[in-house]
Structure formats: C-alpha cells, structure tokens
Amino acid sequence: MADKYKFFILIVTAFFSFFSLIKDFRNTSKSFFWGSFIILTSFMILLIHALDLTQILFYPKQIALEFITIPRIFNLIL
C-alpha cells in the first residue's frame, strides 16, 4: 500500500476517534475521558505499527535530535 494511503487512513481514523471522544466529553467524567484517551492513543500506536509507518514518523524526530546533539558534541570536543 502506498505511504500516502497509509497516512490518509491514519489521519482519518485519528480525526474521527478523537472527535468522537471530545464530542462525548461533556457527558462523561474526567476519569472516563482520560481512560478513553489512553485507549485511543494506544489504538493509534498499534495502527501506526500495523501500517508500517513507524520509521516514516520517527525519521524527522531522529534528524531533529541529530541537529540538537551535534553542536553539543562539538562544544565538548573543542
């Protein structure tokens, strides 16, 4: 499956899941809201792994960490 379709599935699922959670927030308690939020977040993480998007989503974070740590390494060396 093409990556653009995987991202589309992930974004649509996340939008509808979190929208339904926020819509029902007025009628629920805080503990139920946070429990539902954790369950939905876990589901989204599993969906990311099922669609093999892990490396694609983590690559920008890895690049950002390299940009942050490389100047610090140079400061330690010099």
C-alpha positions, 0 to 999 in steps of 0.5 A, a space after each residue: 500500500 502506498 505511504 500516502 494511503 497509509 497516512 490518509 487512513 491514519 489521519 482519518 481514523 485519528 480525526 474521527 476517534 478523537 472527535 468522537 471522544 471530545 464530542 462525548 466529553 461533556 457527558 462523561 467524567 474526567 476519569 472516563 475521558 482520560 481512560 478513553 484517551 489512553 485507549 485511543 492513543 494506544 489504538 493509534 500506536 498499534 495502527 501506526 505499527 500495523 501500517 508500517 509507518 513507524 520509521 516514516 514518523 520517527 525519521 524527522 524526530 531522529 534528524 531533529 535530535 541529530 541537529 540538537 546533539 551535534 553542536 553539543 558534541 562539538 562544544 565538548 570536543 573543542 
